[in-house]
Amino acid sequence: MNESEPARCHELLGVSLGCSPEDLERAFGLKNAALNQGGDAGERERLRLAYNAVAAHLRARFHRQRMVEGKPTQGMMSGGPTPISAPASPPDLAPGRVRNDEVLPLFAFDNWRVNLTVPPLLLGLVWLVNQSPFSFFLRGFQVWMHEFGHATAAWLCGRRALPLPFGWTPVEPEFSPFVYFGLLLLFGILFVAGWKERKIWPMLAALGLALLQFFMTWRLTELRQEFWWSAFGGVGGEFYLSALFMAFFFVELPEKFRWGMCRYVFFLIGATAFLNITGFWNQVYHGLEQIPFGTMINGEDDEGGDMNKLMDIYGWTQKDIRQNYQFLGRWCWIFLGLMYAGFAFRLNRIADKIAVQFAEKFRTDQDTISS
């Protein structure tokens, strides 16, 4: 490099002259992802050449430092920075994503063929199994969703709850700081992991859950809180939790979650429960099935069932119960349809592009402040 070349390359990449290899990698990833969204091949090539030039400059500086210290220049393998090479990121690679050619196609995210074809095929497979004699073995998933519906509503209200697989969820009515701040910490970890990997959807999920937790804990009265975790959340959870299990098939979580394979398991569990609950309440709405009064443990004569509480404590009528759960089921289908359309036709890349631009602006502002 001539004397002006290092400064020009550093400026193009948006890094300082004394940057570390990690800073260089991060800056190149942001710039390259932004160009993939709207740059031309010439700009990407200039960025790649600048990257290689700065990387060579860093390696030379490292070798000189090792020689001054009297240490072997082969120190690349003993504590020095690893050699840097510019990754050939294809134009359709979204920011923060693993390259599709590095993983099995079915485990790759942002693959429009997988997002377009796999969810309908899995949903059809679950529907066929539910029509077969083997459907009996899948009923347990619906019970799990029901109890986790009670438990998640209680946790978001800051209450201790333990969902048990045989159809009962004990909830402590007193507020628990451990539950509230423990959940808030988990949401924070999810947000930070998404931020580090430049994945917008985990960040949005963490923010949404934190806001929902704040609202349910500090803005709802105790009576309304008990309505959610005691009466409505059980059957309601069968709807919205199973729909979320299916919707998160499209969302790339941070690498530690190993979500590429796990999302298939969660989708199958969610689809099994969702088809059962929507089918059952559609029949209830049309008068082909009766409203399930009572509890699973003590039967229909138990007045402590969810439907009994809705009528006896909160003043719902049987018509209200039928209409509200049918309404919830329809909106869950709409939500799933929007998620499917957004990811199958790659509309989610708009959010990815915004995330890249925001992260790059934040990075530039931080460099300006530090300099």
MILUMTI-116253 format. One record per residue (C-alpha): residue in three letters; residue number from 1; x, y, z. Coordinates in steps of 0.2 Angstrom, whole numbers. Example, Ala and Ser with C-alpha at 12.3 -4.5 7.8 and 13.67 -1.06 7.14 Angstrom:
<pts>
<pt res="Ala" n="1" X="62" Y="-22" Z="39"/>
<pt res="Ser" n="2" X="68" Y="-5" Z="36"/>
</pts>
This chain:
<pts>
<pt res="Met" n="1" X="0" Y="0" Z="0"/>
<pt res="Asn" n="2" X="6" Y="18" Z="-3"/>
<pt res="Glu" n="3" X="4" Y="31" Z="11"/>
<pt res="Ser" n="4" X="-14" Y="36" Z="6"/>
<pt res="Glu" n="5" X="-20" Y="19" Z="3"/>
<pt res="Pro" n="6" X="-22" Y="13" Z="21"/>
<pt res="Ala" n="7" X="-32" Y="28" Z="26"/>
<pt res="Arg" n="8" X="-43" Y="27" Z="10"/>
<pt res="Cys" n="9" X="-47" Y="8" Z="14"/>
<pt res="His" n="10" X="-51" Y="11" Z="32"/>
<pt res="Glu" n="11" X="-62" Y="26" Z="27"/>
<pt res="Leu" n="12" X="-71" Y="15" Z="15"/>
<pt res="Leu" n="13" X="-74" Y="1" Z="28"/>
<pt res="Gly" n="14" X="-78" Y="14" Z="41"/>
<pt res="Val" n="15" X="-65" Y="8" Z="54"/>
<pt res="Ser" n="16" X="-51" Y="17" Z="63"/>
<pt res="Leu" n="17" X="-32" Y="15" Z="58"/>
<pt res="Gly" n="18" X="-30" Y="6" Z="75"/>
<pt res="Cys" n="19" X="-44" Y="-6" Z="73"/>
<pt res="Ser" n="20" X="-44" Y="-24" Z="79"/>
<pt res="Pro" n="21" X="-47" Y="-39" Z="67"/>
<pt res="Glu" n="22" X="-64" Y="-41" Z="76"/>
<pt res="Asp" n="23" X="-69" Y="-23" Z="72"/>
<pt res="Leu" n="24" X="-64" Y="-26" Z="54"/>
<pt res="Glu" n="25" X="-74" Y="-42" Z="52"/>
<pt res="Arg" n="26" X="-89" Y="-33" Z="60"/>
<pt res="Ala" n="27" X="-88" Y="-18" Z="49"/>
<pt res="Phe" n="28" X="-86" Y="-28" Z="33"/>
<pt res="Gly" n="29" X="-101" Y="-39" Z="38"/>
<pt res="Leu" n="30" X="-112" Y="-23" Z="40"/>
<pt res="Lys" n="31" X="-106" Y="-14" Z="24"/>
<pt res="Asn" n="32" X="-107" Y="-30" Z="14"/>
<pt res="Ala" n="33" X="-124" Y="-34" Z="20"/>
<pt res="Ala" n="34" X="-130" Y="-17" Z="16"/>
<pt res="Leu" n="35" X="-123" Y="-18" Z="-2"/>
<pt res="Asn" n="36" X="-131" Y="-35" Z="-4"/>
<pt res="Gln" n="37" X="-148" Y="-26" Z="-2"/>
<pt res="Gly" n="38" X="-145" Y="-12" Z="-14"/>
<pt res="Gly" n="39" X="-127" Y="-11" Z="-21"/>
<pt res="Asp" n="40" X="-120" Y="-16" Z="-37"/>
<pt res="Ala" n="41" X="-106" Y="-28" Z="-41"/>
<pt res="Gly" n="42" X="-93" Y="-14" Z="-43"/>
<pt res="Glu" n="43" X="-96" Y="-8" Z="-25"/>
<pt res="Arg" n="44" X="-95" Y="-25" Z="-18"/>
<pt res="Glu" n="45" X="-78" Y="-28" Z="-27"/>
<pt res="Arg" n="46" X="-71" Y="-12" Z="-20"/>
<pt res="Leu" n="47" X="-76" Y="-16" Z="-3"/>
<pt res="Arg" n="48" X="-69" Y="-33" Z="-4"/>
<pt res="Leu" n="49" X="-52" Y="-26" Z="-10"/>
<pt res="Ala" n="50" X="-52" Y="-14" Z="4"/>
<pt res="Tyr" n="51" X="-56" Y="-28" Z="16"/>
<pt res="Asn" n="52" X="-41" Y="-38" Z="10"/>
<pt res="Ala" n="53" X="-29" Y="-23" Z="10"/>
<pt res="Val" n="54" X="-33" Y="-19" Z="28"/>
<pt res="Ala" n="55" X="-32" Y="-37" Z="33"/>
<pt res="Ala" n="56" X="-15" Y="-38" Z="25"/>
<pt res="His" n="57" X="-10" Y="-22" Z="34"/>
<pt res="Leu" n="58" X="-16" Y="-29" Z="51"/>
<pt res="Arg" n="59" X="-6" Y="-46" Z="48"/>
<pt res="Ala" n="60" X="9" Y="-36" Z="43"/>
<pt res="Arg" n="61" X="8" Y="-25" Z="59"/>
<pt res="Phe" n="62" X="5" Y="-41" Z="69"/>
<pt res="His" n="63" X="21" Y="-49" Z="62"/>
<pt res="Arg" n="64" X="31" Y="-33" Z="65"/>
<pt res="Gln" n="65" X="25" Y="-33" Z="83"/>
<pt res="Arg" n="66" X="30" Y="-51" Z="86"/>
<pt res="Met" n="67" X="48" Y="-47" Z="79"/>
<pt res="Val" n="68" X="50" Y="-32" Z="90"/>
<pt res="Glu" n="69" X="45" Y="-43" Z="105"/>
<pt res="Gly" n="70" X="57" Y="-57" Z="99"/>
<pt res="Lys" n="71" X="43" Y="-69" Z="97"/>
<pt res="Pro" n="72" X="41" Y="-81" Z="83"/>
<pt res="Thr" n="73" X="31" Y="-74" Z="68"/>
<pt res="Gln" n="74" X="22" Y="-90" Z="67"/>
<pt res="Gly" n="75" X="12" Y="-83" Z="81"/>
<pt res="Met" n="76" X="-4" Y="-83" Z="71"/>
<pt res="Met" n="77" X="-7" Y="-100" Z="79"/>
<pt res="Ser" n="78" X="-2" Y="-95" Z="97"/>
<pt res="Gly" n="79" X="-13" Y="-80" Z="102"/>
<pt res="Gly" n="80" X="-11" Y="-68" Z="87"/>
<pt res="Pro" n="81" X="-26" Y="-64" Z="76"/>
<pt res="Thr" n="82" X="-31" Y="-77" Z="64"/>
<pt res="Pro" n="83" X="-29" Y="-73" Z="45"/>
<pt res="Ile" n="84" X="-43" Y="-63" Z="38"/>
<pt res="Ser" n="85" X="-51" Y="-67" Z="22"/>
<pt res="Ala" n="86" X="-66" Y="-59" Z="14"/>
<pt res="Pro" n="87" X="-81" Y="-71" Z="14"/>
<pt res="Ala" n="88" X="-89" Y="-72" Z="-3"/>
<pt res="Ser" n="89" X="-107" Y="-68" Z="3"/>
<pt res="Pro" n="90" X="-120" Y="-71" Z="-11"/>
<pt res="Pro" n="91" X="-132" Y="-57" Z="-15"/>
<pt res="Asp" n="92" X="-147" Y="-66" Z="-7"/>
<pt res="Leu" n="93" X="-139" Y="-68" Z="10"/>
<pt res="Ala" n="94" X="-148" Y="-58" Z="23"/>
<pt res="Pro" n="95" X="-138" Y="-50" Z="37"/>
<pt res="Gly" n="96" X="-133" Y="-61" Z="51"/>
<pt res="Arg" n="97" X="-138" Y="-77" Z="42"/>
<pt res="Val" n="98" X="-128" Y="-93" Z="39"/>
<pt res="Arg" n="99" X="-124" Y="-96" Z="21"/>
<pt res="Asn" n="100" X="-137" Y="-108" Z="14"/>
<pt res="Asp" n="101" X="-123" Y="-118" Z="5"/>
<pt res="Glu" n="102" X="-115" Y="-121" Z="22"/>
<pt res="Val" n="103" X="-130" Y="-131" Z="30"/>
<pt res="Leu" n="104" X="-143" Y="-143" Z="24"/>
<pt res="Pro" n="105" X="-156" Y="-134" Z="13"/>
<pt res="Leu" n="106" X="-170" Y="-140" Z="25"/>
<pt res="Phe" n="107" X="-161" Y="-132" Z="40"/>
<pt res="Ala" n="108" X="-157" Y="-115" Z="30"/>
<pt res="Phe" n="109" X="-166" Y="-99" Z="34"/>
<pt res="Asp" n="110" X="-172" Y="-87" Z="21"/>
<pt res="Asn" n="111" X="-173" Y="-101" Z="9"/>
<pt res="Trp" n="112" X="-189" Y="-96" Z="-1"/>
<pt res="Arg" n="113" X="-192" Y="-114" Z="-7"/>
<pt res="Val" n="114" X="-192" Y="-121" Z="10"/>
<pt res="Asn" n="115" X="-203" Y="-107" Z="17"/>
<pt res="Leu" n="116" X="-215" Y="-109" Z="3"/>
<pt res="Thr" n="117" X="-217" Y="-128" Z="2"/>
<pt res="Val" n="118" X="-212" Y="-136" Z="19"/>
<pt res="Pro" n="119" X="-225" Y="-128" Z="31"/>
<pt res="Pro" n="120" X="-240" Y="-133" Z="20"/>
<pt res="Leu" n="121" X="-233" Y="-151" Z="18"/>
<pt res="Leu" n="122" X="-230" Y="-152" Z="37"/>
<pt res="Leu" n="123" X="-248" Y="-145" Z="40"/>
<pt res="Gly" n="124" X="-255" Y="-158" Z="28"/>
<pt res="Leu" n="125" X="-246" Y="-172" Z="36"/>
<pt res="Val" n="126" X="-252" Y="-168" Z="54"/>
<pt res="Trp" n="127" X="-270" Y="-166" Z="47"/>
<pt res="Leu" n="128" X="-268" Y="-184" Z="40"/>
<pt res="Val" n="129" X="-262" Y="-191" Z="56"/>
<pt res="Asn" n="130" X="-276" Y="-182" Z="66"/>
<pt res="Gln" n="131" X="-288" Y="-191" Z="54"/>
<pt res="Ser" n="132" X="-280" Y="-208" Z="58"/>
<pt res="Pro" n="133" X="-281" Y="-220" Z="73"/>
<pt res="Phe" n="134" X="-264" Y="-213" Z="78"/>
<pt res="Ser" n="135" X="-272" Y="-196" Z="83"/>
<pt res="Phe" n="136" X="-275" Y="-203" Z="100"/>
<pt res="Phe" n="137" X="-256" Y="-202" Z="104"/>
<pt res="Leu" n="138" X="-255" Y="-184" Z="99"/>
<pt res="Arg" n="139" X="-269" Y="-178" Z="111"/>
<pt res="Gly" n="140" X="-256" Y="-175" Z="124"/>
<pt res="Phe" n="141" X="-249" Y="-160" Z="115"/>
<pt res="Gln" n="142" X="-266" Y="-151" Z="117"/>
<pt res="Val" n="143" X="-265" Y="-154" Z="136"/>
<pt res="Trp" n="144" X="-248" Y="-147" Z="137"/>
<pt res="Met" n="145" X="-253" Y="-132" Z="127"/>
<pt res="His" n="146" X="-268" Y="-129" Z="139"/>
<pt res="Glu" n="147" X="-257" Y="-130" Z="154"/>
<pt res="Phe" n="148" X="-243" Y="-119" Z="147"/>
<pt res="Gly" n="149" X="-257" Y="-107" Z="142"/>
<pt res="His" n="150" X="-261" Y="-105" Z="161"/>
<pt res="Ala" n="151" X="-243" Y="-105" Z="166"/>
<pt res="Thr" n="152" X="-237" Y="-92" Z="153"/>
<pt res="Ala" n="153" X="-251" Y="-80" Z="157"/>
<pt res="Ala" n="154" X="-246" Y="-82" Z="176"/>
<pt res="Trp" n="155" X="-228" Y="-79" Z="172"/>
<pt res="Leu" n="156" X="-231" Y="-63" Z="162"/>
<pt res="Cys" n="157" X="-241" Y="-57" Z="177"/>
<pt res="Gly" n="158" X="-227" Y="-60" Z="189"/>
<pt res="Arg" n="159" X="-234" Y="-76" Z="197"/>
<pt res="Arg" n="160" X="-226" Y="-93" Z="200"/>
<pt res="Ala" n="161" X="-234" Y="-107" Z="191"/>
<pt res="Leu" n="162" X="-230" Y="-125" Z="187"/>
<pt res="Pro" n="163" X="-238" Y="-133" Z="172"/>
<pt res="Leu" n="164" X="-240" Y="-152" Z="175"/>
<pt res="Pro" n="165" X="-243" Y="-164" Z="160"/>
<pt res="Phe" n="166" X="-258" Y="-172" Z="168"/>
<pt res="Gly" n="167" X="-269" Y="-157" Z="166"/>
<pt res="Trp" n="168" X="-266" Y="-146" Z="181"/>
<pt res="Thr" n="169" X="-256" Y="-130" Z="184"/>
<pt res="Pro" n="170" X="-255" Y="-123" Z="202"/>
<pt res="Val" n="171" X="-252" Y="-104" Z="202"/>
<pt res="Glu" n="172" X="-247" Y="-94" Z="217"/>
<pt res="Pro" n="173" X="-258" Y="-78" Z="218"/>
<pt res="Glu" n="174" X="-244" Y="-68" Z="226"/>
<pt res="Phe" n="175" X="-232" Y="-57" Z="215"/>
<pt res="Ser" n="176" X="-215" Y="-65" Z="214"/>
<pt res="Pro" n="177" X="-200" Y="-53" Z="210"/>
<pt res="Phe" n="178" X="-190" Y="-68" Z="205"/>
<pt res="Val" n="179" X="-202" Y="-73" Z="191"/>
<pt res="Tyr" n="180" X="-204" Y="-55" Z="185"/>
<pt res="Phe" n="181" X="-185" Y="-50" Z="184"/>
<pt res="Gly" n="182" X="-180" Y="-68" Z="179"/>
<pt res="Leu" n="183" X="-191" Y="-67" Z="164"/>
<pt res="Leu" n="184" X="-185" Y="-49" Z="160"/>
<pt res="Leu" n="185" X="-167" Y="-55" Z="161"/>
<pt res="Leu" n="186" X="-171" Y="-69" Z="148"/>
<pt res="Phe" n="187" X="-179" Y="-56" Z="137"/>
<pt res="Gly" n="188" X="-164" Y="-45" Z="138"/>
<pt res="Ile" n="189" X="-152" Y="-60" Z="134"/>
<pt res="Leu" n="190" X="-163" Y="-64" Z="119"/>
<pt res="Phe" n="191" X="-162" Y="-46" Z="113"/>
<pt res="Val" n="192" X="-143" Y="-45" Z="116"/>
<pt res="Ala" n="193" X="-140" Y="-61" Z="106"/>
<pt res="Gly" n="194" X="-151" Y="-55" Z="92"/>
<pt res="Trp" n="195" X="-141" Y="-38" Z="92"/>
<pt res="Lys" n="196" X="-124" Y="-46" Z="91"/>
<pt res="Glu" n="197" X="-129" Y="-57" Z="77"/>
<pt res="Arg" n="198" X="-139" Y="-43" Z="68"/>
<pt res="Lys" n="199" X="-155" Y="-53" Z="68"/>
<pt res="Ile" n="200" X="-170" Y="-42" Z="69"/>
<pt res="Trp" n="201" X="-184" Y="-54" Z="74"/>
<pt res="Pro" n="202" X="-177" Y="-60" Z="90"/>
<pt res="Met" n="203" X="-175" Y="-42" Z="95"/>
<pt res="Leu" n="204" X="-193" Y="-38" Z="91"/>
<pt res="Ala" n="205" X="-199" Y="-53" Z="100"/>
<pt res="Ala" n="206" X="-189" Y="-49" Z="116"/>
<pt res="Leu" n="207" X="-195" Y="-31" Z="115"/>
<pt res="Gly" n="208" X="-213" Y="-36" Z="113"/>
<pt res="Leu" n="209" X="-213" Y="-49" Z="127"/>
<pt res="Ala" n="210" X="-205" Y="-36" Z="139"/>
<pt res="Leu" n="211" X="-218" Y="-23" Z="135"/>
<pt res="Leu" n="212" X="-232" Y="-37" Z="137"/>
<pt res="Gln" n="213" X="-225" Y="-42" Z="153"/>
<pt res="Phe" n="214" X="-225" Y="-24" Z="159"/>
<pt res="Phe" n="215" X="-243" Y="-21" Z="154"/>
<pt res="Met" n="216" X="-249" Y="-37" Z="162"/>
<pt res="Thr" n="217" X="-240" Y="-35" Z="178"/>
<pt res="Trp" n="218" X="-242" Y="-17" Z="182"/>
<pt res="Arg" n="219" X="-257" Y="-11" Z="172"/>
<pt res="Leu" n="220" X="-270" Y="-25" Z="174"/>
<pt res="Thr" n="221" X="-280" Y="-26" Z="190"/>
<pt res="Glu" n="222" X="-278" Y="-42" Z="200"/>
<pt res="Leu" n="223" X="-295" Y="-47" Z="194"/>
<pt res="Arg" n="224" X="-290" Y="-45" Z="176"/>
<pt res="Gln" n="225" X="-274" Y="-54" Z="179"/>
<pt res="Glu" n="226" X="-283" Y="-69" Z="187"/>
<pt res="Phe" n="227" X="-295" Y="-69" Z="172"/>
<pt res="Trp" n="228" X="-280" Y="-72" Z="160"/>
<pt res="Trp" n="229" X="-271" Y="-85" Z="170"/>
<pt res="Ser" n="230" X="-285" Y="-94" Z="178"/>
<pt res="Ala" n="231" X="-300" Y="-93" Z="166"/>
<pt res="Phe" n="232" X="-296" Y="-88" Z="148"/>
<pt res="Gly" n="233" X="-277" Y="-93" Z="147"/>
<pt res="Gly" n="234" X="-279" Y="-111" Z="146"/>
<pt res="Val" n="235" X="-290" Y="-113" Z="131"/>
<pt res="Gly" n="236" X="-283" Y="-97" Z="124"/>
<pt res="Gly" n="237" X="-265" Y="-104" Z="126"/>
<pt res="Glu" n="238" X="-270" Y="-119" Z="115"/>
<pt res="Phe" n="239" X="-274" Y="-106" Z="101"/>
<pt res="Tyr" n="240" X="-260" Y="-93" Z="102"/>
<pt res="Leu" n="241" X="-246" Y="-104" Z="109"/>
<pt res="Ser" n="242" X="-248" Y="-117" Z="96"/>
<pt res="Ala" n="243" X="-249" Y="-103" Z="83"/>
<pt res="Leu" n="244" X="-233" Y="-96" Z="89"/>
<pt res="Phe" n="245" X="-225" Y="-113" Z="89"/>
<pt res="Met" n="246" X="-229" Y="-114" Z="70"/>
<pt res="Ala" n="247" X="-225" Y="-95" Z="66"/>
<pt res="Phe" n="248" X="-208" Y="-97" Z="74"/>
<pt res="Phe" n="249" X="-203" Y="-109" Z="60"/>
<pt res="Phe" n="250" X="-199" Y="-94" Z="49"/>
<pt res="Val" n="251" X="-189" Y="-85" Z="62"/>
<pt res="Glu" n="252" X="-170" Y="-87" Z="63"/>
<pt res="Leu" n="253" X="-166" Y="-87" Z="82"/>
<pt res="Pro" n="254" X="-148" Y="-84" Z="88"/>
<pt res="Glu" n="255" X="-136" Y="-98" Z="84"/>
<pt res="Lys" n="256" X="-135" Y="-105" Z="102"/>
<pt res="Phe" n="257" X="-154" Y="-110" Z="100"/>
<pt res="Arg" n="258" X="-149" Y="-123" Z="86"/>
<pt res="Trp" n="259" X="-166" Y="-118" Z="79"/>
<pt res="Gly" n="260" X="-163" Y="-125" Z="62"/>
<pt res="Met" n="261" X="-168" Y="-142" Z="67"/>
<pt res="Cys" n="262" X="-178" Y="-139" Z="82"/>
<pt res="Arg" n="263" X="-191" Y="-128" Z="73"/>
<pt res="Tyr" n="264" X="-197" Y="-143" Z="64"/>
<pt res="Val" n="265" X="-201" Y="-152" Z="80"/>
<pt res="Phe" n="266" X="-210" Y="-136" Z="87"/>
<pt res="Phe" n="267" X="-220" Y="-134" Z="71"/>
<pt res="Leu" n="268" X="-226" Y="-152" Z="72"/>
<pt res="Ile" n="269" X="-231" Y="-150" Z="90"/>
<pt res="Gly" n="270" X="-239" Y="-133" Z="87"/>
<pt res="Ala" n="271" X="-248" Y="-139" Z="71"/>
<pt res="Thr" n="272" X="-255" Y="-155" Z="80"/>
<pt res="Ala" n="273" X="-263" Y="-144" Z="95"/>
<pt res="Phe" n="274" X="-268" Y="-130" Z="83"/>
<pt res="Leu" n="275" X="-278" Y="-141" Z="71"/>
<pt res="Asn" n="276" X="-286" Y="-150" Z="86"/>
<pt res="Ile" n="277" X="-292" Y="-135" Z="95"/>
<pt res="Thr" n="278" X="-298" Y="-125" Z="80"/>
<pt res="Gly" n="279" X="-307" Y="-140" Z="73"/>
<pt res="Phe" n="280" X="-315" Y="-143" Z="90"/>
<pt res="Trp" n="281" X="-321" Y="-125" Z="93"/>
<pt res="Asn" n="282" X="-327" Y="-123" Z="75"/>
<pt res="Gln" n="283" X="-339" Y="-138" Z="79"/>
<pt res="Val" n="284" X="-344" Y="-130" Z="96"/>
<pt res="Tyr" n="285" X="-347" Y="-113" Z="87"/>
<pt res="His" n="286" X="-359" Y="-122" Z="75"/>
<pt res="Gly" n="287" X="-368" Y="-132" Z="88"/>
<pt res="Leu" n="288" X="-360" Y="-149" Z="84"/>
<pt res="Glu" n="289" X="-350" Y="-151" Z="100"/>
<pt res="Gln" n="290" X="-354" Y="-145" Z="118"/>
<pt res="Ile" n="291" X="-344" Y="-132" Z="128"/>
<pt res="Pro" n="292" X="-332" Y="-142" Z="139"/>
<pt res="Phe" n="293" X="-338" Y="-137" Z="156"/>
<pt res="Gly" n="294" X="-329" Y="-144" Z="172"/>
<pt res="Thr" n="295" X="-311" Y="-150" Z="173"/>
<pt res="Met" n="296" X="-301" Y="-164" Z="166"/>
<pt res="Ile" n="297" X="-298" Y="-171" Z="183"/>
<pt res="Asn" n="298" X="-315" Y="-170" Z="191"/>
<pt res="Gly" n="299" X="-326" Y="-170" Z="176"/>
<pt res="Glu" n="300" X="-341" Y="-159" Z="171"/>
<pt res="Asp" n="301" X="-348" Y="-158" Z="188"/>
<pt res="Asp" n="302" X="-333" Y="-148" Z="194"/>
<pt res="Glu" n="303" X="-338" Y="-130" Z="194"/>
<pt res="Gly" n="304" X="-320" Y="-124" Z="195"/>
<pt res="Gly" n="305" X="-317" Y="-127" Z="176"/>
<pt res="Asp" n="306" X="-311" Y="-113" Z="164"/>
<pt res="Met" n="307" X="-328" Y="-112" Z="156"/>
<pt res="Asn" n="308" X="-337" Y="-112" Z="172"/>
<pt res="Lys" n="309" X="-326" Y="-97" Z="179"/>
<pt res="Leu" n="310" X="-329" Y="-87" Z="163"/>
<pt res="Met" n="311" X="-348" Y="-88" Z="166"/>
<pt res="Asp" n="312" X="-349" Y="-88" Z="185"/>
<pt res="Ile" n="313" X="-336" Y="-75" Z="189"/>
<pt res="Tyr" n="314" X="-334" Y="-65" Z="173"/>
<pt res="Gly" n="315" X="-351" Y="-65" Z="167"/>
<pt res="Trp" n="316" X="-349" Y="-73" Z="150"/>
<pt res="Thr" n="317" X="-363" Y="-81" Z="141"/>
<pt res="Gln" n="318" X="-362" Y="-98" Z="131"/>
<pt res="Lys" n="319" X="-364" Y="-87" Z="116"/>
<pt res="Asp" n="320" X="-349" Y="-76" Z="121"/>
<pt res="Ile" n="321" X="-338" Y="-92" Z="124"/>
<pt res="Arg" n="322" X="-342" Y="-99" Z="107"/>
<pt res="Gln" n="323" X="-340" Y="-82" Z="98"/>
<pt res="Asn" n="324" X="-324" Y="-77" Z="107"/>
<pt res="Tyr" n="325" X="-314" Y="-93" Z="104"/>
<pt res="Gln" n="326" X="-320" Y="-94" Z="86"/>
<pt res="Phe" n="327" X="-314" Y="-76" Z="84"/>
<pt res="Leu" n="328" X="-297" Y="-80" Z="92"/>
<pt res="Gly" n="329" X="-295" Y="-95" Z="80"/>
<pt res="Arg" n="330" X="-299" Y="-85" Z="65"/>
<pt res="Trp" n="331" X="-286" Y="-72" Z="70"/>
<pt res="Cys" n="332" X="-273" Y="-85" Z="73"/>
<pt res="Trp" n="333" X="-276" Y="-92" Z="55"/>
<pt res="Ile" n="334" X="-274" Y="-74" Z="49"/>
<pt res="Phe" n="335" X="-258" Y="-71" Z="58"/>
<pt res="Leu" n="336" X="-251" Y="-88" Z="52"/>
<pt res="Gly" n="337" X="-256" Y="-83" Z="34"/>
<pt res="Leu" n="338" X="-247" Y="-66" Z="35"/>
<pt res="Met" n="339" X="-231" Y="-74" Z="42"/>
<pt res="Tyr" n="340" X="-231" Y="-87" Z="29"/>
<pt res="Ala" n="341" X="-234" Y="-74" Z="15"/>
<pt res="Gly" n="342" X="-221" Y="-63" Z="22"/>
<pt res="Phe" n="343" X="-207" Y="-76" Z="23"/>
<pt res="Ala" n="344" X="-212" Y="-87" Z="8"/>
<pt res="Phe" n="345" X="-211" Y="-71" Z="-3"/>
<pt res="Arg" n="346" X="-196" Y="-64" Z="6"/>
<pt res="Leu" n="347" X="-205" Y="-48" Z="12"/>
<pt res="Asn" n="348" X="-196" Y="-50" Z="28"/>
<pt res="Arg" n="349" X="-180" Y="-44" Z="20"/>
<pt res="Ile" n="350" X="-187" Y="-26" Z="22"/>
<pt res="Ala" n="351" X="-185" Y="-28" Z="41"/>
<pt res="Asp" n="352" X="-168" Y="-36" Z="38"/>
<pt res="Lys" n="353" X="-162" Y="-21" Z="28"/>
<pt res="Ile" n="354" X="-169" Y="-9" Z="41"/>
<pt res="Ala" n="355" X="-159" Y="-18" Z="54"/>
<pt res="Val" n="356" X="-143" Y="-18" Z="44"/>
<pt res="Gln" n="357" X="-145" Y="1" Z="41"/>
<pt res="Phe" n="358" X="-149" Y="4" Z="60"/>
<pt res="Ala" n="359" X="-134" Y="-6" Z="66"/>
<pt res="Glu" n="360" X="-122" Y="3" Z="53"/>
<pt res="Lys" n="361" X="-128" Y="20" Z="59"/>
<pt res="Phe" n="362" X="-126" Y="15" Z="77"/>
<pt res="Arg" n="363" X="-109" Y="9" Z="74"/>
<pt res="Thr" n="364" X="-104" Y="25" Z="64"/>
<pt res="Asp" n="365" X="-111" Y="35" Z="79"/>
<pt res="Gln" n="366" X="-101" Y="25" Z="91"/>
<pt res="Asp" n="367" X="-85" Y="27" Z="81"/>
<pt res="Thr" n="368" X="-88" Y="46" Z="80"/>
<pt res="Ile" n="369" X="-90" Y="47" Z="99"/>
<pt res="Ser" n="370" X="-75" Y="37" Z="103"/>
<pt res="Ser" n="371" X="-64" Y="47" Z="91"/>
</pts>
